[in-house]
């Protein structure tokens, strides 16, 4: 099995506060990996380290390596913008731009220099179809993305992330603000997208992890406690802390 991302002894601190304490894990290609654990355990911090979001915070100090196809994204001289083109991010709260539905999808392509109108139309349609959104919005592409429902906005943000054809998709609690029907649609979309992308998701919903994730990592107080096949982690955890968490004893 080919490993798309390799995390090697990653340590991260905000000023003097250690948030990640020596995280190492391999993320297989075309898998969905879920990061679970109580609030404040470092899940989102680790996710953001995977596409260098912390570069935007001067107080953050990070050590260790994260390899994309064995290429260290933190190597000296490595351009963070180039990294983020390959490793896309979808946030907890849908954040469409205050532009039309069409322009939201086309934005990343235009930033990268695409000017061919026909090419833009093709990518917008293909991406919206791939996000199960085309049939709902095909007659309203000129309308503001802010007019969409929360679930539609989140699928639009996923479509926007994949329009530039990244290799990895990071999702930080993408369903936490959604109703059950919208959540089911996003989960269905994730399972479809893993045919083409490697996906890492942070979730507080342990049922969601069991529904969509191939592998699950349990984190606690900035450490990786256990990382295994999802069924095994939830049904035969090897660590007492993991067992207590998945059985609802804390967190």
C-alpha positions as CSV (number, residue, x, y, z in Angstrom):
1,X,0.0,0.0,0.0
2,X,1.4,3.4,-1.1
3,X,1.7,6.0,1.6
4,X,0.7,9.5,0.4
5,X,1.6,11.4,3.6
6,X,4.2,10.6,6.2
7,X,4.3,12.5,9.4
8,X,7.6,12.2,11.2
9,X,8.1,13.3,14.9
10,X,6.1,16.5,14.4
11,X,6.3,18.8,17.4
12,X,4.5,22.1,17.5
13,X,4.2,24.8,20.1
14,X,2.4,28.2,20.4
15,X,5.0,30.3,22.2
16,X,5.9,28.2,25.3
17,X,2.8,25.9,25.1
18,X,3.5,22.5,23.5
19,X,0.5,21.4,21.4
20,X,1.9,18.5,19.4
21,X,4.4,16.2,21.1
22,X,6.2,13.9,18.6
23,X,3.4,12.8,16.2
24,X,4.4,10.1,13.7
25,X,1.9,8.4,11.3
26,X,1.6,7.2,7.7
27,X,-1.5,8.0,5.7
28,X,-2.2,5.6,2.8
29,X,-3.1,6.9,-0.7
30,X,-6.9,6.9,-1.5
31,X,-7.8,6.3,2.1
32,X,-9.9,8.4,4.5
33,X,-8.1,8.8,7.8
34,X,-10.1,10.3,10.8
35,X,-8.5,12.1,13.7
36,X,-10.5,11.8,16.8
37,X,-10.0,12.9,20.5
38,X,-11.3,15.4,23.0
39,X,-11.3,19.1,22.3
40,X,-7.9,20.7,22.6
41,X,-6.0,17.4,22.0
42,X,-4.2,18.8,18.8
43,X,-6.3,17.3,16.0
44,X,-6.9,20.5,14.1
45,X,-3.4,21.7,14.8
46,X,-2.0,18.5,13.2
47,X,-4.4,18.9,10.3
48,X,-3.3,22.5,9.7
49,X,0.4,21.5,9.9
50,X,-0.3,19.2,6.9
51,X,-0.7,22.1,4.6
52,X,1.4,24.7,6.4
53,X,-1.4,26.8,7.6
54,X,0.7,27.6,10.7
55,X,3.1,29.6,8.5
56,X,0.5,32.4,8.9
57,X,1.1,32.5,12.7
58,X,4.5,33.9,13.7
59,X,4.2,32.6,17.3
60,X,4.1,29.0,16.1
61,X,7.2,26.8,16.2
62,X,7.2,23.5,14.4
63,X,9.8,20.7,14.2
64,X,9.8,17.4,12.4
65,X,8.9,16.4,8.8
66,X,5.8,15.9,6.8
67,X,6.3,14.1,3.5
68,X,4.0,14.3,0.5
69,X,5.1,11.4,-1.8
70,X,8.4,11.4,0.1
71,X,8.9,15.1,-0.6
72,X,9.2,17.2,2.7
73,X,6.7,20.0,2.6
74,X,8.8,21.8,5.3
75,X,12.1,21.6,3.3
76,X,14.0,24.9,3.2
77,X,12.9,26.9,0.2
78,X,9.7,24.9,-0.3
79,X,6.9,27.3,-1.3
80,X,3.8,27.1,1.0
81,X,1.4,28.2,-1.7
82,X,2.6,25.3,-3.9
83,X,2.1,23.0,-1.0
84,X,-1.5,24.2,-0.5
85,X,-2.3,23.6,-4.2
86,X,-1.5,20.0,-3.6
87,X,-3.0,19.7,-0.1
88,X,-6.4,21.4,-0.1
89,X,-8.4,22.4,3.0
90,X,-12.1,22.5,3.9
91,X,-13.0,24.2,7.2
92,X,-15.5,23.6,9.9
93,X,-17.8,26.5,9.0
94,X,-18.6,26.8,5.3
95,X,-16.7,29.8,4.0
96,X,-17.8,30.6,0.4
97,X,-16.5,33.8,-1.1
98,X,-19.1,36.6,-1.5
99,X,-19.1,35.9,-5.2
100,X,-21.3,33.9,-7.5
101,X,-21.4,30.1,-7.4
102,X,-19.5,30.0,-10.7
103,X,-16.8,32.5,-9.5
104,X,-16.3,30.5,-6.2
105,X,-15.3,27.4,-8.2
106,X,-13.3,29.3,-10.9
107,X,-11.4,31.4,-8.4
108,X,-8.5,29.1,-7.8
109,X,-8.1,28.3,-11.5
110,X,-8.0,32.0,-12.3
111,X,-5.4,32.7,-9.6
112,X,-3.3,30.0,-11.2
113,X,-3.5,31.7,-14.6
114,X,-6.4,30.0,-16.3
115,X,-8.2,32.5,-18.7
116,X,-9.9,30.1,-21.1
117,X,-13.7,30.6,-20.6
118,X,-14.6,27.3,-22.0
119,X,-12.1,25.5,-19.9
120,X,-13.4,27.3,-16.8
121,X,-17.0,26.3,-17.6
122,X,-15.9,22.7,-18.1
123,X,-14.1,22.5,-14.7
124,X,-16.9,24.3,-12.9
125,X,-19.5,21.8,-14.2
126,X,-17.3,18.7,-13.7
127,X,-16.4,19.8,-10.1
128,X,-20.0,20.6,-9.2
129,X,-21.1,17.3,-10.6
130,X,-18.4,15.6,-8.6
131,X,-19.7,17.3,-5.5
132,X,-23.3,16.2,-6.1
133,X,-24.3,19.9,-6.4
134,X,-24.7,20.4,-10.2
135,X,-28.4,19.4,-10.4
136,X,-29.2,21.7,-7.5
137,X,-27.5,24.9,-8.8
138,X,-27.0,24.5,-12.6
139,X,-29.6,27.1,-13.4
140,X,-28.3,29.5,-10.7
141,X,-24.6,29.7,-11.3
142,X,-24.7,33.5,-11.4
143,X,-26.4,33.7,-8.0
144,X,-24.4,34.5,-4.8
145,X,-22.9,31.4,-3.1
146,X,-24.1,33.0,0.2
147,X,-27.7,32.3,-0.9
148,X,-27.1,28.5,-0.7
149,X,-28.1,26.4,2.4
150,X,-25.4,25.5,4.9
151,X,-25.1,22.0,3.5
152,X,-24.9,23.3,-0.1
153,X,-22.3,25.8,0.9
154,X,-20.1,23.1,2.4
155,X,-20.3,21.0,-0.7
156,X,-19.5,24.1,-2.7
157,X,-16.4,24.7,-0.6
158,X,-15.4,21.0,-1.2
159,X,-15.9,21.6,-4.9
160,X,-13.8,24.8,-4.8
161,X,-11.0,22.9,-3.0
162,X,-10.9,20.1,-5.6
163,X,-11.3,22.4,-8.7
164,X,-7.5,23.0,-8.6
165,X,-7.0,19.2,-8.5
166,X,-5.1,18.7,-5.3
167,X,-3.7,15.3,-4.2
168,X,-4.8,15.4,-0.6
169,X,-8.0,16.9,0.9
170,X,-8.0,18.0,4.6
171,X,-11.4,18.4,6.3
172,X,-11.7,20.1,9.7
173,X,-15.0,18.9,11.2
174,X,-16.8,19.6,7.8
175,X,-20.2,18.4,9.1
176,X,-20.3,19.9,12.6
177,X,-22.5,22.8,11.5
178,X,-24.8,20.7,9.3
179,X,-28.1,18.9,9.8
180,X,-28.2,15.0,9.5
181,X,-29.4,15.0,5.8
182,X,-26.6,17.4,4.7
183,X,-24.1,15.4,6.8
184,X,-25.1,12.2,5.0
185,X,-24.6,14.0,1.6
186,X,-21.1,15.2,2.6
187,X,-20.2,11.7,3.9
188,X,-21.4,10.2,0.6
189,X,-19.3,12.7,-1.2
190,X,-16.2,11.8,0.9
191,X,-16.6,8.1,0.0
192,X,-16.8,9.0,-3.7
193,X,-13.8,11.5,-3.5
194,X,-11.4,9.0,-2.0
195,X,-11.3,7.2,-5.3
196,X,-9.3,10.2,-6.5
197,X,-7.9,11.8,-3.4
198,X,-6.4,11.0,0.0
199,X,-8.6,12.5,2.7
200,X,-7.8,13.4,6.3
201,X,-10.8,14.4,8.4
202,X,-11.0,15.8,12.0
203,X,-14.3,14.8,13.6
204,X,-15.9,14.7,17.0
205,X,-18.6,12.4,15.7
206,X,-17.3,8.9,16.4
207,X,-20.2,7.4,14.4
208,X,-19.0,9.4,11.4
209,X,-15.5,8.1,11.8
210,X,-16.8,4.6,11.8
211,X,-19.0,5.3,8.7
212,X,-16.3,6.9,6.4
213,X,-12.8,6.3,7.7
214,X,-10.5,3.4,6.6
215,X,-8.1,4.2,9.5
216,X,-8.6,6.3,12.7
217,X,-6.1,8.0,14.9
218,X,-6.9,8.8,18.5
219,X,-5.1,11.8,20.0
220,X,-4.9,12.9,23.6
221,X,-3.1,15.9,25.1
222,X,-1.0,16.4,21.9
223,X,0.1,12.8,21.6
224,X,-1.0,10.1,19.2
225,X,-2.3,7.3,21.5
226,X,-3.4,4.8,18.9
227,X,-3.7,4.6,15.1
228,X,-5.2,1.6,13.5
229,X,-7.8,0.2,11.1
230,X,-11.1,1.9,12.1
231,X,-13.0,-1.2,12.9
232,X,-10.1,-2.5,15.1
233,X,-9.7,0.8,16.9
234,X,-13.3,1.0,17.9
235,X,-13.9,-2.7,18.6
236,X,-10.6,-4.0,19.9
237,X,-8.5,-0.9,21.0
238,X,-5.1,-1.8,22.2
239,X,-4.7,1.2,24.6
240,X,-6.8,1.7,27.8
241,X,-7.1,5.4,27.0
242,X,-8.5,4.6,23.6
243,X,-11.0,2.1,25.0
244,X,-12.2,4.7,27.6
245,X,-12.7,7.3,24.9
246,X,-14.5,5.2,22.4
247,X,-16.7,3.7,25.1
248,X,-17.7,7.2,26.3
249,X,-15.9,7.2,29.6
250,X,-14.4,10.6,29.0
251,X,-14.1,13.4,26.4
